Amino acid sequence: MNHRNGGLVCTAIFVALSLSLSGCQDEDRPTLTLGIPTTIQDSGLLELLLPEFERAYPTYRLRYIAAGSGELLTLGRRGDVDVLLSHSPAAEVEFMQAGHGACRRPVMENDFVIVGPPNDPAGIRGTRNAAEALALIAEAGAVFLSRGDESGTHRKELDLRGVLGRSATGPGYREMGEGMGSVLRAASELSAYTLCDRATFRTMEEALDLEVLVEGDPRMVNVYHVIVTARSKEAEATRAFAEWLHSEEGWRIIDGYGREQFGEPLFRPTS
């Protein structure tokens, strides 16, 4: 089951959000186009961040594209987004070194986990080394669903496999080419393993027949950066969004998300 050829048309979600007060005309206001990873959308954090930015800056018209970090960086290179969030550090450094970004700052972090069916046929439960867990899944011939889309999550998986010095994908390895929420739902239906960010899993957990089986590996840290693209057409608006994320209000929203429902924040703000 490989959907990678679907590309940007299938995986990117373009949404226009009105940030106007009653009676204002969209065409009269600057338009800021954001690039948002699907992990931020699927985790639910996006639904809190955007309305709060709306209240802080009601004069801007806001649009966003939700896709994997790899696709968002491609859009940034083309000048199709003004500012983006990404969690693919190596690709971000390449992006900045090539002159496609005006500035890059860390915003928040959480961690990646490996989830799978409760009966854990590959026997990885409690393994602290995520790379070894992937090798065990491959050796067992168990089904592993990969994002397969050059997203930050996919890049992390490839990094972990690189630690092994071999691909170690096994006969059950399948590339999906889809967002995190879709991959988790498919893993649940197929009793498969997958690598995901903790926030998306916790948000969807009650609807999934999956459990966190591997966590705590220091290599599984998941850092998000905000990047203002060099070809942004709305410099003032992009600076406003990037600075707002680092404001006291932005940090309050990030740090508070998940505390009431899960007893702990799903993201931690970083400076």
Backbone as CSV, one residue per row, in Angstrom:
resi,resn,N_x,N_y,N_z,CA_x,CA_y,CA_z,C_x,C_y,C_z
1,MET,0.859,-1.200,0.000,0.000,0.000,0.000,0.883,1.235,0.000
2,ASN,1.137,1.774,-1.180,2.085,2.875,-1.316,1.410,4.017,-2.035
3,HIS,1.287,5.134,-1.344,0.592,6.287,-1.934,1.550,7.442,-2.191
4,ARG,2.849,7.184,-2.242,3.803,8.283,-2.333,3.640,9.075,-3.609
5,ASN,3.189,8.453,-4.682,3.082,9.161,-5.950,1.981,10.201,-5.944
6,GLY,1.161,10.218,-4.902,0.110,11.211,-4.822,0.660,12.611,-4.693
7,GLY,1.830,12.738,-4.051,2.526,14.013,-3.975,1.768,15.071,-3.234
8,LEU,2.122,16.310,-3.554,1.612,17.451,-2.820,0.111,17.621,-2.993
9,VAL,-0.398,17.313,-4.166,-1.824,17.528,-4.412,-2.670,16.719,-3.451
10,CYS,-2.234,15.493,-3.129,-3.038,14.610,-2.289,-2.829,14.860,-0.810
11,THR,-1.627,15.297,-0.407,-1.335,15.344,1.010,-1.449,16.728,1.608
12,ALA,-1.307,17.752,0.819,-1.389,19.103,1.370,-2.839,19.528,1.491
13,ILE,-3.132,20.214,2.574,-4.486,20.699,2.826,-4.425,22.215,2.876
14,PHE,-5.147,22.883,1.983,-5.097,24.346,1.928,-6.389,24.904,2.499
15,VAL,-6.263,25.753,3.488,-7.435,26.283,4.176,-7.306,27.793,4.293
16,ALA,-8.365,28.501,3.996,-8.397,29.938,4.204,-9.194,30.224,5.455
17,LEU,-8.611,31.010,6.355,-9.282,31.368,7.591,-9.505,32.872,7.616
18,SER,-10.716,33.286,7.873,-11.004,34.711,7.991,-10.660,35.173,9.390
19,LEU,-9.808,36.193,9.459,-9.443,36.766,10.743,-10.063,38.151,10.888
20,SER,-11.106,38.405,10.126,-11.664,39.747,10.129,-12.731,39.910,11.188
21,LEU,-12.903,41.164,11.603,-14.067,41.519,12.393,-15.239,41.690,11.434
22,SER,-16.434,41.650,11.945,-17.620,41.761,11.106,-17.562,43.007,10.249
23,GLY,-17.798,42.827,8.928,-17.857,43.960,8.030,-16.562,44.230,7.304
24,CYS,-15.437,43.618,7.688,-14.166,43.845,7.011,-14.112,43.011,5.734
25,GLN,-13.389,43.485,4.746,-13.234,42.759,3.499,-11.870,42.100,3.458
26,ASP,-11.837,40.785,3.120,-10.587,40.046,3.091,-9.549,40.692,2.192
27,GLU,-10.005,41.189,1.029,-9.051,41.712,0.064,-8.366,42.984,0.548
28,ASP,-8.865,43.601,1.588,-8.272,44.833,2.101,-7.145,44.574,3.085
29,ARG,-6.914,43.308,3.441,-5.942,42.998,4.494,-4.802,42.144,3.961
30,PRO,-3.602,42.302,4.514,-2.484,41.452,4.092,-2.804,39.978,4.361
31,THR,-2.365,39.108,3.464,-2.593,37.674,3.600,-1.295,36.979,3.999
32,LEU,-1.351,36.251,5.085,-0.211,35.490,5.580,-0.480,34.014,5.324
33,THR,0.408,33.338,4.593,0.250,31.918,4.296,1.210,31.115,5.169
34,LEU,0.651,30.239,5.993,1.420,29.408,6.915,1.571,27.997,6.358
35,GLY,2.699,27.366,6.661,2.887,25.951,6.393,2.911,25.216,7.718
36,ILE,2.001,24.266,7.917,1.824,23.594,9.210,1.997,22.085,9.040
37,PRO,2.863,21.425,9.820,2.975,19.968,9.734,1.656,19.295,10.120
38,THR,1.376,18.143,9.520,0.141,17.433,9.843,0.111,17.006,11.309
39,THR,1.290,16.839,11.942,1.300,16.467,13.352,0.718,17.577,14.220
40,ILE,0.941,18.826,13.826,0.364,19.950,14.575,-1.136,20.006,14.349
41,GLN,-1.568,19.728,13.120,-3.000,19.724,12.827,-3.694,18.547,13.506
42,ASP,-3.150,17.332,13.332,-3.803,16.135,13.858,-3.806,16.091,15.380
43,SER,-2.827,16.742,16.024,-2.782,16.760,17.484,-3.822,17.688,18.093
44,GLY,-4.363,18.610,17.278,-5.364,19.545,17.776,-4.812,20.890,18.214
45,LEU,-3.491,21.026,18.295,-2.910,22.291,18.754,-3.234,23.443,17.818
46,LEU,-3.300,23.148,16.527,-3.574,24.191,15.541,-4.892,24.902,15.829
47,GLU,-5.877,24.148,16.296,-7.199,24.726,16.559,-7.171,25.744,17.690
48,LEU,-6.153,25.683,18.537,-6.012,26.672,19.598,-5.127,27.841,19.180
49,LEU,-4.045,27.537,18.473,-3.093,28.585,18.107,-3.692,29.634,17.174
50,LEU,-4.378,29.174,16.127,-4.834,30.125,15.118,-5.884,31.108,15.625
51,PRO,-6.899,30.678,16.374,-7.854,31.667,16.887,-7.211,32.686,17.839
52,GLU,-6.227,32.238,18.616,-5.563,33.178,19.526,-4.723,34.179,18.750
53,PHE,-4.073,33.745,17.683,-3.350,34.699,16.843,-4.331,35.660,16.186
54,GLU,-5.507,35.153,15.832,-6.560,35.998,15.258,-6.918,37.144,16.202
55,ARG,-7.058,36.814,17.472,-7.420,37.860,18.430,-6.287,38.867,18.618
56,ALA,-5.056,38.388,18.528,-3.921,39.296,18.709,-3.691,40.177,17.481
57,TYR,-3.970,39.641,16.286,-3.703,40.369,15.042,-4.909,40.262,14.098
58,PRO,-5.997,40.956,14.412,-7.215,40.842,13.601,-7.118,41.498,12.234
59,THR,-6.027,42.210,11.961,-5.925,42.907,10.673,-5.335,42.042,9.575
60,TYR,-4.870,40.838,9.911,-4.286,39.970,8.899,-5.280,38.915,8.421
61,ARG,-5.196,38.597,7.146,-5.937,37.463,6.595,-4.992,36.268,6.607
62,LEU,-5.435,35.154,7.169,-4.568,34.004,7.390,-5.022,32.803,6.575
63,ARG,-4.052,32.147,5.921,-4.302,30.878,5.241,-3.240,29.891,5.705
64,TYR,-3.554,28.597,5.660,-2.517,27.629,6.004,-2.580,26.415,5.103
65,ILE,-1.443,25.782,4.958,-1.307,24.527,4.237,-0.781,23.505,5.229
66,ALA,-1.465,22.382,5.378,-1.023,21.304,6.259,-0.441,20.185,5.408
67,ALA,0.802,19.815,5.691,1.493,18.775,4.930,2.674,18.294,5.754
68,GLY,3.419,17.326,5.248,4.639,16.898,5.899,5.702,17.979,5.802
69,SER,6.674,17.956,6.717,7.709,18.995,6.727,8.463,19.063,5.405
70,GLY,8.725,17.918,4.768,9.439,17.927,3.497,8.704,18.718,2.437
71,GLU,7.404,18.525,2.350,6.610,19.257,1.369,6.526,20.738,1.725
72,LEU,6.444,21.036,3.021,6.380,22.435,3.441,7.664,23.170,3.090
73,LEU,8.811,22.522,3.259,10.082,23.156,2.901,10.177,23.365,1.388
74,THR,9.609,22.445,0.629,9.559,22.640,-0.825,8.722,23.859,-1.168
75,LEU,7.592,24.013,-0.506,6.750,25.192,-0.724,7.478,26.456,-0.318
76,GLY,8.263,26.382,0.767,9.036,27.535,1.203,10.085,27.936,0.191
77,ARG,10.727,26.952,-0.426,11.726,27.257,-1.451,11.096,27.964,-2.643
78,ARG,9.852,27.600,-2.945,9.155,28.208,-4.080,8.526,29.553,-3.730
79,GLY,8.493,29.889,-2.453,7.849,31.125,-2.039,6.349,31.016,-1.914
80,ASP,5.841,29.776,-1.787,4.393,29.569,-1.694,3.865,29.694,-0.271
81,VAL,4.750,29.712,0.724,4.353,29.984,2.105,5.256,31.086,2.650
82,ASP,4.709,31.898,3.527,5.470,32.996,4.111,6.256,32.553,5.337
83,VAL,5.656,31.684,6.116,6.280,31.203,7.342,5.815,29.763,7.556
84,LEU,6.686,28.938,8.128,6.305,27.543,8.319,6.841,27.004,9.633
85,LEU,6.166,25.977,10.127,6.648,25.191,11.250,7.148,23.865,10.686
86,SER,8.269,23.387,11.196,8.848,22.147,10.701,9.494,21.392,11.847
87,HIS,9.560,20.061,11.725,10.255,19.251,12.723,11.169,18.250,12.035
88,SER,11.922,18.753,11.083,12.886,17.960,10.325,14.225,18.699,10.333
89,PRO,14.973,18.640,11.448,16.139,19.514,11.652,17.175,19.493,10.535
90,ALA,17.574,18.319,10.060,18.612,18.265,9.030,18.146,18.953,7.749
91,ALA,16.893,18.708,7.354,16.355,19.340,6.150,16.218,20.843,6.340
92,GLU,15.907,21.267,7.556,15.795,22.698,7.844,17.148,23.390,7.715
93,VAL,18.205,22.745,8.209,19.550,23.324,8.101,19.935,23.476,6.629
94,GLU,19.647,22.473,5.825,19.915,22.554,4.383,19.132,23.709,3.760
95,PHE,17.893,23.854,4.178,17.024,24.924,3.689,17.629,26.292,3.997
96,MET,18.089,26.465,5.223,18.668,27.745,5.631,19.998,27.999,4.928
97,GLN,20.834,26.981,4.834,22.141,27.145,4.197,22.023,27.492,2.717
98,ALA,20.939,27.050,2.099,20.710,27.359,0.688,20.119,28.745,0.489
99,GLY,19.870,29.461,1.581,19.364,30.828,1.493,17.866,30.953,1.336
100,HIS,17.128,29.869,1.622,15.676,29.918,1.448,14.947,30.453,2.686
101,GLY,15.639,30.540,3.811,15.016,31.022,5.037,15.651,32.304,5.534
102,ALA,14.814,33.222,6.019,15.321,34.475,6.575,15.728,34.304,8.028
103,CYS,15.006,33.470,8.783,15.373,33.171,10.163,14.709,31.862,10.589
104,ARG,15.294,31.214,11.584,14.814,29.922,12.091,15.010,29.903,13.597
105,ARG,13.923,29.623,14.331,13.995,29.595,15.791,13.216,28.402,16.339
106,PRO,13.737,27.756,17.385,12.965,26.668,18.004,11.720,27.222,18.674
107,VAL,10.633,26.471,18.633,9.363,26.905,19.214,8.920,25.977,20.342
108,MET,8.962,24.672,20.081,8.440,23.711,21.049,8.999,22.332,20.741
109,GLU,8.764,21.406,21.668,9.218,20.041,21.455,8.323,19.056,22.191
110,ASN,8.370,17.831,21.749,7.830,16.694,22.488,8.688,15.495,22.117
111,ASP,8.135,14.325,21.940,8.972,13.197,21.563,8.223,12.253,20.640
112,PHE,9.000,11.421,19.972,8.450,10.362,19.150,8.335,9.092,19.987
113,VAL,7.396,8.240,19.611,7.219,6.936,20.249,6.946,5.923,19.153
114,ILE,7.165,4.653,19.466,6.745,3.580,18.568,5.527,2.931,19.186
115,VAL,4.462,2.882,18.413,3.220,2.282,18.895,2.938,1.026,18.092
116,GLY,2.113,0.158,18.674,1.783,-1.078,17.990,0.632,-1.791,18.660
117,PRO,0.263,-2.967,18.154,-0.869,-3.715,18.709,-0.577,-4.179,20.129
118,PRO,-1.594,-4.259,20.985,-1.392,-4.659,22.385,-0.716,-6.013,22.554
119,ASN,-0.931,-6.952,21.621,-0.305,-8.268,21.769,1.176,-8.275,21.362
120,ASP,1.654,-7.189,20.739,3.074,-6.948,20.461,3.775,-8.188,19.884
121,PRO,3.425,-8.614,18.668,4.012,-9.833,18.108,5.531,-9.776,17.930
122,ALA,6.102,-8.585,17.802,7.553,-8.468,17.626,8.298,-8.412,18.951
123,GLY,7.570,-8.316,20.066,8.197,-8.315,21.379,9.078,-7.120,21.669
124,ILE,8.617,-5.944,21.293,9.444,-4.748,21.496,9.064,-3.954,22.746
125,ARG,8.008,-4.348,23.436,7.522,-3.570,24.575,8.645,-3.341,25.599
126,GLY,8.816,-2.088,25.966,9.806,-1.740,26.975,11.219,-1.553,26.451
127,THR,11.440,-1.813,25.161,12.761,-1.599,24.577,13.103,-0.113,24.629
128,ARG,14.277,0.225,25.128,14.656,1.632,25.257,15.399,2.156,24.037
129,ASN,15.874,1.242,23.209,16.604,1.623,22.002,15.650,1.515,20.811
130,ALA,15.252,2.665,20.259,14.252,2.667,19.192,14.762,2.003,17.929
131,ALA,16.059,2.159,17.619,16.615,1.527,16.425,16.558,0.004,16.553
132,GLU,16.887,-0.511,17.723,16.808,-1.958,17.941,15.365,-2.449,17.840
133,ALA,14.430,-1.638,18.299,13.017,-2.014,18.201,12.594,-2.146,16.745
134,LEU,13.051,-1.224,15.882,12.726,-1.322,14.465,13.318,-2.585,13.855
135,ALA,14.520,-2.955,14.289,15.147,-4.179,13.789,14.354,-5.408,14.219
136,LEU,13.864,-5.413,15.449,13.072,-6.545,15.934,11.766,-6.684,15.153
137,ILE,11.148,-5.558,14.830,9.909,-5.593,14.037,10.191,-6.209,12.672
138,ALA,11.301,-5.799,12.059,11.667,-6.333,10.741,11.957,-7.826,10.813
139,GLU,12.713,-8.233,11.835,13.069,-9.649,11.973,11.842,-10.525,12.208
140,ALA,10.846,-9.969,12.878,9.622,-10.735,13.141,8.695,-10.783,11.929
141,GLY,8.988,-9.968,10.917,8.117,-9.906,9.735,6.797,-9.230,10.020
142,ALA,6.741,-8.463,11.114,5.510,-7.773,11.493,5.273,-6.568,10.574
143,VAL,4.027,-6.141,10.491,3.686,-5.007,9.630,4.102,-3.703,10.302
144,PHE,4.869,-2.903,9.573,5.254,-1.563,10.036,4.825,-0.574,8.972
145,LEU,4.044,0.428,9.367,3.584,1.455,8.441,4.452,2.693,8.593
146,SER,5.087,3.071,7.504,5.938,4.259,7.481,5.179,5.426,6.860
147,ARG,5.427,6.646,7.365,4.839,7.810,6.698,5.262,7.818,5.235
148,GLY,6.547,7.566,4.955,7.016,7.480,3.568,6.822,8.743,2.764
149,ASP,6.868,9.902,3.429,6.530,11.145,2.729,7.547,12.265,2.942
150,GLU,8.742,11.936,3.436,9.781,12.931,3.706,9.357,13.940,4.780
151,SER,8.377,13.590,5.584,7.977,14.432,6.713,9.032,14.344,7.807
152,GLY,8.887,15.167,8.847,9.806,15.083,9.965,9.767,13.719,10.628
153,THR,8.580,13.128,10.719,8.436,11.794,11.300,9.135,10.750,10.451
154,HIS,8.962,10.825,9.148,9.626,9.893,8.239,11.143,10.050,8.321
155,ARG,11.627,11.303,8.361,13.067,11.540,8.469,13.618,10.945,9.769
156,LYS,12.865,11.046,10.848,13.313,10.456,12.112,13.412,8.942,11.981
157,GLU,12.434,8.335,11.356,12.495,6.886,11.142,13.739,6.503,10.357
158,LEU,14.027,7.248,9.281,15.198,6.946,8.459,16.488,7.143,9.253
159,ASP,16.517,8.158,10.106,17.690,8.377,10.956,17.916,7.179,11.880
160,LEU,16.850,6.689,12.470,16.962,5.543,13.378,17.421,4.299,12.633
161,ARG,16.896,4.107,11.427,17.319,2.946,10.651,18.787,3.077,10.244
162,GLY,19.244,4.316,10.034,20.635,4.538,9.687,21.585,4.133,10.801
163,VAL,21.119,4.220,12.050,21.930,3.805,13.196,22.279,2.321,13.085
164,LEU,21.373,1.551,12.477,21.580,0.110,12.356,22.611,-0.251,11.294
165,GLY,22.886,0.696,10.406,23.815,0.418,9.330,23.208,-0.389,8.196
166,ARG,21.891,-0.583,8.245,21.187,-1.312,7.187,19.732,-0.850,7.221
167,SER,19.009,-1.154,6.157,17.636,-0.657,6.075,16.729,-1.348,7.088
168,ALA,16.897,-2.653,7.260,16.117,-3.424,8.249,14.623,-3.121,8.185
169,THR,14.075,-3.146,6.974,12.652,-2.854,6.843,11.788,-4.108,6.955
170,GLY,12.234,-5.221,6.431,11.490,-6.469,6.578,10.320,-6.595,5.619
171,PRO,9.728,-7.803,5.532,8.637,-8.066,4.583,7.336,-7.340,4.917
172,GLY,7.183,-6.896,6.164,5.944,-6.223,6.537,6.001,-4.712,6.412
173,TYR,7.066,-4.184,5.852,7.253,-2.726,5.769,6.406,-2.139,4.640
174,ARG,5.637,-1.107,4.956,4.788,-0.463,3.962,4.890,1.060,4.079
175,GLU,5.092,1.725,2.964,5.123,3.184,2.928,3.737,3.693,2.559
176,MET,3.243,4.651,3.340,1.873,5.128,3.161,1.781,6.421,2.360
177,GLY,2.731,7.337,2.551,2.645,8.625,1.878,1.478,9.466,2.362
178,GLU,1.133,9.326,3.645,-0.016,10.033,4.199,0.350,10.705,5.508
179,GLY,-0.565,11.539,6.014,-0.350,12.254,7.259,-0.400,11.345,8.472
180,MET,-0.015,11.899,9.622,0.120,11.090,10.832,-1.202,10.483,11.273
181,GLY,-2.264,11.233,11.237,-3.549,10.711,11.668,-4.001,9.540,10.817
182,SER,-3.835,9.660,9.503,-4.237,8.585,8.594,-3.404,7.329,8.825
183,VAL,-2.112,7.508,9.064,-1.238,6.355,9.290,-1.599,5.656,10.596
184,LEU,-1.897,6.407,11.637,-2.288,5.796,12.907,-3.591,5.013,12.773
185,ARG,-4.544,5.554,12.058,-5.803,4.829,11.871,-5.578,3.531,11.092
186,ALA,-4.723,3.599,10.072,-4.429,2.394,9.297,-3.685,1.365,10.145
187,ALA,-2.740,1.823,10.987,-1.998,0.902,11.852,-2.938,0.194,12.817
188,SER,-3.912,0.916,13.317,-4.884,0.322,14.225,-5.711,-0.746,13.517
189,GLU,-6.143,-0.449,12.313,-6.960,-1.398,11.557,-6.176,-2.647,11.166
190,LEU,-4.869,-2.479,10.910,-4.053,-3.589,10.414,-3.239,-4.266,11.511
191,SER,-3.417,-3.838,12.768,-2.608,-4.355,13.883,-1.120,-4.219,13.565
192,ALA,-0.746,-3.028,13.131,0.617,-2.754,12.682,1.334,-1.843,13.654
193,TYR,2.644,-1.763,13.492,3.477,-0.827,14.244,3.682,0.437,13.421
194,THR,3.981,1.548,14.098,4.387,2.764,13.400,5.117,3.681,14.368
195,LEU,5.874,4.588,13.812,6.540,5.650,14.577,5.680,6.893,14.477
196,CYS,5.422,7.539,15.601,4.584,8.738,15.567,5.008,9.698,16.663
197,ASP,4.499,10.925,16.571,4.726,11.882,17.648,3.727,11.588,18.763
198,ARG,4.155,11.811,19.998,3.315,11.468,21.137,2.013,12.277,21.159
199,ALA,2.077,13.541,20.757,0.893,14.399,20.848,-0.246,13.881,19.978
200,THR,0.057,13.526,18.741,-0.997,13.013,17.866,-1.563,11.710,18.402
201,PHE,-0.680,10.836,18.894,-1.169,9.557,19.427,-2.073,9.779,20.636
202,ARG,-1.647,10.631,21.569,-2.458,10.847,22.771,-3.826,11.426,22.412
203,THR,-3.852,12.312,21.428,-5.116,12.925,21.007,-6.065,11.896,20.395
204,MET,-5.521,10.912,19.680,-6.341,9.928,18.979,-6.456,8.598,19.721
205,GLU,-5.775,8.441,20.821,-5.580,7.150,21.485,-6.867,6.379,21.742
206,GLU,-7.907,7.038,22.204,-9.136,6.340,22.567,-9.803,5.662,21.380
207,ALA,-9.527,6.151,20.175,-10.145,5.567,18.984,-9.253,4.530,18.318
208,LEU,-8.095,4.244,18.917,-7.127,3.336,18.298,-6.925,2.088,19.144
209,ASP,-6.690,0.971,18.490,-6.326,-0.258,19.184,-4.803,-0.414,19.118
210,LEU,-4.106,0.563,19.698,-2.656,0.629,19.694,-2.171,1.061,21.069
211,GLU,-0.952,0.711,21.406,-0.343,1.134,22.664,1.066,1.654,22.412
212,VAL,1.517,2.556,23.283,2.914,2.989,23.235,3.771,1.839,23.746
213,LEU,4.691,1.371,22.915,5.525,0.227,23.261,6.989,0.600,23.468
214,VAL,7.440,1.652,22.771,8.834,2.099,22.892,8.847,3.604,23.093
215,GLU,9.508,4.043,24.146,9.628,5.468,24.435,10.880,5.685,25.275
216,GLY,11.281,6.949,25.387,12.383,7.291,26.276,13.760,7.277,25.656
217,ASP,13.897,6.894,24.391,15.202,6.953,23.731,15.551,8.430,23.505
218,PRO,16.714,8.902,23.951,17.084,10.313,23.763,17.079,10.750,22.297
219,ARG,17.250,9.820,21.398,17.249,10.169,19.974,15.846,10.446,19.456
220,MET,14.837,10.226,20.297,13.449,10.389,19.856,12.881,11.775,20.163
221,VAL,13.725,12.719,20.547,13.242,14.075,20.784,12.702,14.648,19.478
222,ASN,11.661,15.452,19.573,10.959,15.976,18.399,10.841,17.491,18.543
223,VAL,11.716,18.219,17.882,11.801,19.678,18.034,11.176,20.367,16.822
224,TYR,10.314,21.332,17.095,9.688,22.134,16.052,10.344,23.514,15.985
225,HIS,10.633,23.968,14.771,11.162,25.311,14.548,10.172,26.126,13.722
226,VAL,10.177,27.430,13.936,9.437,28.327,13.059,10.455,28.954,12.110
227,ILE,10.128,28.953,10.841,11.025,29.476,9.811,10.292,30.529,8.995
228,VAL,10.867,31.711,8.930,10.367,32.757,8.043,11.084,32.587,6.714
229,THR,10.343,32.407,5.651,10.962,32.128,4.357,11.537,33.405,3.743
230,ALA,12.614,33.232,2.989,13.304,34.377,2.391,12.450,35.074,1.336
231,ARG,11.526,34.341,0.743,10.709,34.909,-0.336,9.324,35.325,0.159
232,SER,9.178,35.487,1.453,7.890,35.915,2.001,7.453,37.243,1.404
233,LYS,6.190,37.304,1.039,5.636,38.528,0.465,5.060,39.452,1.529
234,GLU,4.979,38.968,2.767,4.384,39.746,3.856,5.344,39.745,5.049
235,ALA,6.421,40.522,4.938,7.469,40.507,5.953,6.942,40.911,7.331
236,GLU,6.103,41.924,7.381,5.592,42.398,8.672,4.718,41.331,9.335
237,ALA,3.849,40.710,8.551,2.960,39.685,9.097,3.737,38.449,9.548
238,THR,4.740,38.039,8.773,5.509,36.861,9.149,6.286,37.095,10.428
239,ARG,6.858,38.286,10.578,7.567,38.601,11.822,6.603,38.587,12.998
240,ALA,5.404,39.105,12.772,4.410,39.147,13.843,4.058,37.729,14.303
241,PHE,3.855,36.814,13.357,3.494,35.445,13.726,4.634,34.754,14.461
242,ALA,5.850,34.881,13.945,6.995,34.234,14.573,7.227,34.782,15.980
243,GLU,7.115,36.082,16.143,7.314,36.678,17.459,6.185,36.320,18.406
244,TRP,4.959,36.219,17.882,3.828,35.857,18.742,3.988,34.448,19.299
245,LEU,4.516,33.524,18.501,4.739,32.168,19.001,5.686,32.157,20.200
246,HIS,6.610,33.132,20.241,7.573,33.205,21.337,7.139,34.176,22.436
247,SER,5.947,34.718,22.296,5.445,35.640,23.306,4.935,34.863,24.509
248,GLU,4.666,35.587,25.587,4.119,34.949,26.781,2.797,34.250,26.477
249,GLU,1.980,34.870,25.634,0.688,34.279,25.287,0.875,33.004,24.457
250,GLY,1.769,33.053,23.469,2.013,31.879,22.652,2.531,30.717,23.480
251,TRP,3.478,30.992,24.365,4.032,29.937,25.223,2.974,29.383,26.172
252,ARG,2.075,30.252,26.654,1.026,29.797,27.560,0.131,28.779,26.870
253,ILE,-0.220,29.046,25.626,-1.086,28.132,24.883,-0.379,26.808,24.635
254,ILE,0.871,26.873,24.191,1.628,25.660,23.903,1.813,24.817,25.162
255,ASP,2.230,25.463,26.250,2.510,24.742,27.490,1.233,24.204,28.133
256,GLY,0.112,24.846,27.881,-1.133,24.424,28.513,-1.880,23.358,27.756
257,TYR,-1.524,23.159,26.471,-2.301,22.235,25.663,-2.112,20.791,26.146
258,GLY,-3.206,20.154,26.523,-3.183,18.766,26.970,-3.196,18.598,28.479
259,ARG,-2.883,19.644,29.230,-2.788,19.497,30.692,-4.109,19.049,31.303
260,GLU,-5.203,19.682,30.892,-6.502,19.350,31.484,-6.968,17.962,31.055
261,GLN,-6.824,17.630,29.787,-7.345,16.365,29.278,-6.452,15.175,29.616
262,PHE,-5.121,15.383,29.543,-4.204,14.259,29.702,-3.348,14.333,30.972
263,GLY,-3.464,15.427,31.699,-2.687,15.566,32.922,-1.251,15.974,32.697
264,GLU,-0.888,16.272,31.470,0.460,16.717,31.143,0.415,17.457,29.811
265,PRO,1.329,18.402,29.588,1.321,19.102,28.298,1.769,18.173,27.177
266,LEU,1.182,18.351,25.997,1.585,17.544,24.844,2.764,18.159,24.109
267,PHE,3.040,19.433,24.374,4.187,20.134,23.809,4.836,20.962,24.916
268,ARG,6.145,21.182,24.797,6.864,22.033,25.717,7.467,23.195,24.938
269,PRO,7.144,24.447,25.306,7.737,25.587,24.591,9.235,25.644,24.803
270,THR,9.965,26.062,23.771,11.417,26.207,23.854,11.803,27.596,23.374
271,SER,12.948,28.073,23.822,13.401,29.405,23.436,14.482,29.312,22.387
